[in-house]
Amino acid sequence: MARKKIVVLTGAGVSAESGISTFRDSDGLWENYRVEDVASIEGWYRNPGLVLDFYNERRRELGKVKPNAAHKAIAELEDGYDVTVVTQNVDNLHERAGSSRIIHLHGELTKVRPEDRCNSRDGFSEESVFDIGYGEIHLGDLAPDGAQLRPHIVWFGEAVPKIEAAMDAVGKADMMLIVGTSLQVYPAAGLYRYAGNDVPIYIIDPKDVPVHDSRIVHLKDVATAGMEKFKNILKSK
């Protein structure tokens, strides 16, 4: 008998309890930087050195934190279900917790690429992408083709090349779980709409979620506690 498919969409809230700051706070800043300066393609063109330094610091921080109980609980869903994690996060905590199938919508912090590759001209090929772990890159660090290396991150103003794979996964799901995102950053925020009409959708987030859909059950809690509630729901089914 085929396992039921669960798609888990995660956002910054799932990593917050590991000590990683949420992407955008109410003041529009990320680690005291304007989001427009460090997370947009225009910011990269304007001041690439600042952007590189910012992500070097994010990598250093990532190397010091660990997956929390929510990451681990999501990974453990694979014991009984066919699970695909679709994450807006650029950290590697899902991987480190043991999840085996992950779609990173917004890129991966530990990876870099030439600034002239992995775009619409080459079909977003990741052949030139490579992992540097928690290391650093600086202005003048060049790829074999002579181009400046940049973070393998999807910034504001850039296409989200893996959104179609995420839509396809959601469309085939028997159940959807949304953890740690208040569904305000598009296109990820609209993914739940691709779930079938009879597919239950559970949202774990301590904040109110501005979505009205009869399929949705909101577990108003932080990620770790919310995952405990969700596991109990699964046991009762």
PEJO-V417165 format. One record per residue. PHI is phi as a letter, one per 20 degrees, with the letter a starting at -180 (* if undefined). Layout:
PHI / PHI
This chain:
* / f / f / f / e / d / d / d / e / c / c / g / f / f / d / g / f / e / o / e / f / f / f / c / e / f / e / m / d / c / l / m / d / f / g / f / e / d / c / c / f / f / f / f / f / f / b / f / f / f / f / f / f / f / f / f / f / f / f / g / f / f / f / e / d / c / g / d / f / f / g / f / f / f / f / f / g / f / f / c / c / e / d / d / e / d / c / e / e / d / f / d / f / f / f / f / e / o / f / d / c / c / d / e / f / d / n / c / f / e / d / c / b / f / f / d / c / l / b / f / f / d / m / l / f / d / g / e / e / b / e / d / m / d / f / c / c / c / g / n / e / d / f / g / e / n / e / f / f / c / f / e / c / e / e / g / n / d / f / d / f / e / f / f / f / f / g / f / f / f / f / d / f / e / b / c / c / d / c / m / b / e / l / c / d / e / e / g / f / e / f / g / f / e / f / g / f / d / e / f / c / d / d / d / a / f / e / f / d / f / c / d / b / f / f / e / d / e / e / e / a / f / f / f / f / f / f / f / f / f / f / f / f / f / f / e / e
